[in-house]
């Protein structure tokens, strides 16, 4: 599972966003943070269904209720919107 998080208003990468992937079947969570380029990776996942959330203070949370990891998943660029917008 991979992706890149950015602020579309400032067109800047968002460093330090908390990325949580949760196994829908057993509730086990995998957590990481975005790097200085806004990138994140969660490796060595089993095949199954997961939910994903991305959070960073002053930004609206971004969530996906169900992602199938039958194959590698790259979410591409994920926009986090500032809460004041």
ABEGO torsion letter per residue (X at the ends): XBBBBBBAAAGBBBBGBBBBBBBAAAGBBBBBBBBAAGBBBBBGBBBEBBBBBBBBBGBBBBBBABBBAABBBBAEBBBBBBAAX
